[in-house]
């Protein structure tokens, strides 16, 4: 062996970047003829080669690389000599070889890991595609590496393989490098011969004769399909998977069919051959997607690394779309602090691949440099509890996918991460769209405007836009209408109460904006101005919305969102709403001037009162006369003499109020709802009044609502019905306000009612103001009372004040009725004393009608009041 060969033998073989174009074996000679060359000694090789002779046997003097000791393995020789191995009972049918035991030096060097292998994590070193038991070696003194190489050579014809191919296969199978020094220490099993510049390795004849047809105690997992690939099929680590361009739905059907033919699992290395056996061959497309990534886009299919680095395609259960992307694979070395660091690192890698790479793909060899350029700091795997960058990236599989193998690994975003990214960007775009709706054909244009770069569907890891749209079908936050070609955000349907509350909010907006000069308010100032105007906060949850912009979208006929020259959003009234706002301003102006004003003074008085001019052109009228003609339902113009015109307000007639009360009274007797025909008949028979459907839709829309052929009370009128029913149960038509609240809470079993939001109003005062045709409230604070109007009063009993006076012996009858009304509505006979205290009810005031007893160990929590009438 020359000096160059001795020096090179210490270096690991590196897998070639491309397969050899030519081979020194260009003739029809077999491998055996190669070994029988002119300078070969195999023709005279004895049955037992010299390498297998005892150490004390005479050998020719030569310089062997075994005599060169590396400093990194010097500790193996300084340690005490290992005891001879204890022979174990033979548990396999394979005969053991009667080979001499090698020297202690060779054993130590064989079992010591290589510098590269020693740097691997422990869990990485233990992963192997073999099933060899280290505690029971097949041959005494033979390393595991030698047996693994022997198992690989046994798959090749003539048990012979070029060294480059052998190193490449070994790295692909066992995920660790192969050194020629490890082969030189196993000369009793493997022979290495050089034919020119090409090196070959093969099993020794003695080892082949000894094992015969028996299998080695090494179980190899083939990296290719044995059904659709030949026996000598080699999966090269330098082989690049094609870039495909197929519809995802059709490709998914084909992949599921393939897995069904391969018992739900198949090697990735031969996927192209198996796919071409049943379907058209996959053509490499420049504008396609990597095949390895496209396979993971298929639902219920995943790629796992099985035994070493052999990647397999198998069926699985795709995680739900709602699983957070920052969910990491648990690691034994990870702690709670390192888990948080991994989540931060995952977000950084996602941003890096989205912004700094082309099509979200980055070679692994450039990751550290690109990371440092973006974040201005080094990426150290030790900061996260790992030894290598590769192990760190493997720990975030929900964010990053590693394509390829060896020195051609490529980082890309996982399919689930890409779908989440597309969904988030789509939601941001839809939120700025009117009605949160957009045509599917407009998605590329909107994404280009949003991201400030051309839209390319390959950036999201799929081939067509329909593939991404199809991934959002199961998402409940967006609604896809393929028939009309639109996509929109899901919006919860409003309830009847929320719809009624939205109508009230629309009237409040007009009332609020009518004091502004241009009938608009900056969007950012709306909430504080609303609070200042009405005295309470604007809670969008009352109207069934999550954001203020969603609430504005529910009333497009009232407001619209515009942008000024500076890009600031402005809430502007529509022309129809401006018309109503001006009408309210004129009505207020007329009422403050004793019910009438002169036509010639309208513009002057309007400007003095509201501090901005009356501009009829904003409402689309050429003159004030035309504007007043459009307000004839509420205003009237009367000419007193030839040159004087007076404007007056058409006030609501008392007969209209009585008519509304009659309709509400009939509906309350019908428990709040009846048919339109029965209501018309009852109105004609009882009150001699004709009820039209137009009246229900216009004059009575505040009190009743028409649902198909039925008529029912509006939400505030249903509250009025509860008030009337409760006061009649007490036999009263007038009550103190605080006592009314106590009675209402006891009857409904809830200390937080009445809740005005359940009836469409933000405050209790506005709720009572909406039912003033049925219930009236007078007074303030302690003197505030609740009373029924004449049409709903009980004339059989006079009104009593609910202020209890124990010194008055004549209030016994009243107390009896009051206590009876309280207890009658209880689900049982006992009520907690603490519950009564929360309602400000004093049991001592009616102590002659109630029995107070104590039960249990706690006199505070177990006091009960029993009705003892």
VENPE-V185886 format. One record per backbone hydrogen bond with DSSP energy under -0.5 kcal/mol. CO is the residue of the C=O (numbers start at 1). NH is the residue of the N-H. Records with the same first field share a line. If there is no record, write none. Layout:
BEGIN
CO=NH + NH
END
This chain:
BEGIN
2=6
3=7
4=8
5=9
6=10
7=10
8=11
9=181
11=180
24=26
30=34
31=35
32=36
34=37
37=40
41=44
42=45
47=49
49=52
50=53
54=57
62=64
64=67
65=68
67=69
68=70
70=73
71=74
73=76 + 77
74=77 + 78
75=79
89=91
97=99
103=107
104=108
105=109
106=110
107=111
108=112
114=118
115=119
117=120
121=125
122=126
123=127
132=134
133=136
139=142
143=147
144=148
145=149
146=150
147=151
148=152
149=153
150=154
152=155
153=156
156=159
157=160
159=203
161=201
162=166
163=167
164=168
165=169
166=170
167=171
168=172
169=173
170=174
171=175
172=309
178=13
179=182 + 183
180=184
181=185
183=186
184=187
186=189 + 190
189=204
191=202
193=195 + 200
194=196
195=197 + 198
198=195
199=163
200=193
201=161
202=191
204=208
205=209
206=210
207=211
208=212
211=214
216=218
218=220
220=222
225=229
230=233
234=236
236=239
242=244 + 291
243=285
244=289
247=251
248=252
249=253
250=254
251=255
252=256
253=257
254=258
255=259
256=260
257=261
258=262
259=264
260=263
262=265
264=315
266=313
268=271
270=274
271=275
272=276
273=277
274=278
275=278 + 279
281=283
283=285
285=288
289=244
290=294
291=295
292=296
293=297
295=298
298=301
300=316
302=304 + 314
304=306 + 312
305=307
306=310
307=309 + 310
309=311
310=306
311=268 + 269
312=304 + 314
313=266
314=302
316=318
320=323
324=327
326=328
331=334
335=339
336=340
337=341
338=342
339=343
340=344
341=345
342=346
343=347
344=348
345=349
346=350
347=351
348=352
349=353
350=354
351=355
352=356
357=359
358=361
360=413
361=358
362=411
363=366
364=367
366=370
367=371
368=372
369=373
370=374
371=375
372=376
378=380
379=381
380=383
381=384 + 386
382=385
388=392
389=393
390=394
391=395
393=396
395=329
396=399 + 400
399=414
401=403 + 412
403=410
405=408
406=409
409=364
410=403
411=362
412=401
414=418
415=419
416=420
417=421
418=422
419=423
420=424
421=425
422=426
423=427
424=428
425=429
426=430
427=431
428=432
429=432
430=433
433=436
434=437
436=489
438=487
439=442
440=443
442=446
443=447
444=448
445=449
446=450
447=451
448=452 + 453
456=459
457=460 + 462
458=461
464=467 + 468
465=469
466=470
467=471
468=472
469=472
470=473
472=475
477=490
479=481 + 488
480=482
481=485 + 486
485=440
486=481
487=438
488=479
495=499
496=500
497=501
498=502
499=503
500=504
501=505
502=506
503=507
504=508
505=509
506=510
507=511
508=512
509=513
510=514
512=515
513=516
519=573
521=571
522=525
523=526
525=529
526=530
527=531
528=532
529=533
530=534
531=535
537=539
538=540
539=542
540=543 + 545
541=544
547=551
548=552
549=553
550=554
551=554
552=555
553=556
555=558 + 559
558=574
560=562 + 572
562=570
564=567
568=564
569=523
570=562 + 572
571=521
572=560
574=578
575=579
576=580
577=581
578=582
579=583
580=584
581=585
582=586
583=587
584=588
585=589
586=590
587=591
588=592
590=593 + 595 + 596
591=594
593=596
595=649
597=647
598=601
599=602
601=605
602=606
603=607
604=608
605=609
606=610
607=611
613=615
614=616
615=618
616=619 + 621
617=620
623=627
624=628
625=629
626=630
628=631
629=632
631=634 + 635
634=650
636=638 + 648
638=640 + 646
644=640 + 641
645=599
646=638
647=597
648=636
649=651
653=656 + 657
654=658
655=659
656=660
657=661
658=662
659=663
660=664
661=665
662=666
663=667
664=668
665=669
666=670
667=672
668=671
670=673
672=713
674=711
675=679
676=680
677=681
678=682
679=683
680=684
681=685
682=686
683=687 + 688 + 689
690=692
692=696
693=697
694=698
695=700
698=701
700=703 + 704
703=714
705=707 + 712
706=708
707=710
709=676
710=707
711=674
712=705
714=718
715=719
716=720
717=721
718=722
719=723
720=724
721=725
722=726
723=727
724=728
725=729
726=730
727=732
728=731
733=788
735=786
736=740
737=741
738=742
739=743
740=744
741=745
742=746
743=747
744=748
745=749 + 750
750=753
754=756
755=758
756=759 + 761
757=760
763=767
764=768
765=769
766=770
767=771
768=771
769=772
771=774 + 775
774=789
776=787
778=785
780=783
781=784
784=737
785=778
786=735
787=776
789=792
790=793
793=795
794=797
802=804
805=808
807=809
808=811
809=812
811=815
812=816
813=817
814=818
815=819
816=820
817=821
818=822
819=823
820=824
821=825
822=825
823=826
829=867
831=865
832=836
833=837
834=838
835=839
836=839 + 841
837=840
841=843
842=845
843=846
844=847
846=849 + 850
849=868
850=852
851=853 + 866
853=864
857=859
858=862
862=855
863=833
864=853
865=831
866=851
END
